[in-house]
């Protein structure tokens, strides 16, 4: 006689799996939105890192990479730790390899005090999923009582930007951005009517109308929809050329419009990198101009020769 089959076996297995899934869901208590979620790291779930109404600083790859450079510099100088990552089928798959480690491309960091967080996204977000991803980030911000979101980004210009460029600061509170008049006040003249203008009187410090698009514009729009105070600090930067000097200006501007002492960050290293890069670019441009002039005079060098400083590829 064959032994009786235990009919409850498969059902018990299914129940165990359901419990395991439920347990995992309890641990991964990050914000979710459609097909996007924020996954907290284990140490955050265990309560070792608490946030205290933080400022959220966001930087994305854009003109001059100023957003990415500035946020990376802040993370390094404040010795911040990654606390979460954003997972979504709308984020182009991939990982970032930096400082000897593989990293998720969309990450959240916090300082030790838990009063400053940084949002980093180094992978494109598909346009059809932009709302899903950013709404999930805003849900996380609301749940963690983020008091303000500040976006750092660049405005693309052709060629090298003016050495006397100034940041443009846009605020959801309008008048709140007037505090930025402290920035580079040596380059600002005050007219008899009390209007602040650039030293060359060519334009005002704050534009009356502007459009901010892409991921930066999307997160600012989500802030408005969710009632979270927000600002954008923007600076003119060249397309396709890393701009550490512009990133330094963004960080200095950030320190002027916030009352958080930990954001008073020394940007000397970035300034040095910017000066070095500028010298290299000037040499490249000079070499290119000389080569063009020699070609026009019929004294050009052999196509196989390479002059110092010329960039190929």
Buried (B, 14 or more C-beta within 10 A) or exposed (E): EEEEEEEEEEEEEEEEEEEEEEEEEEEBEBBBBBEBBBBBBEEBBEEEBEBEEBBBBBBBBBBBBBBBBBBBBBBEBBEBBBBBBBBBEBBEEEEBEEEEEEBBBBBBBBBEEBBBBBBBBBBBBEEEBBBBBBBBBBBBBEEBEBEBBBBBBBBEBEEBBEEEBBBBBBBBEEEBBBBBBEBBEEBBEEEEEEEBBBEEEEEEBBEEEEEBEBBBBBBBBBBEEBEBBBBBBBBBBBEEBBBBBBBBBBBBBBBBBBEBEBBEBEBEEBBEBBEEBBEEBEBBBEBBEEBEEEEEEEEEEEEEEEBEBEEEE
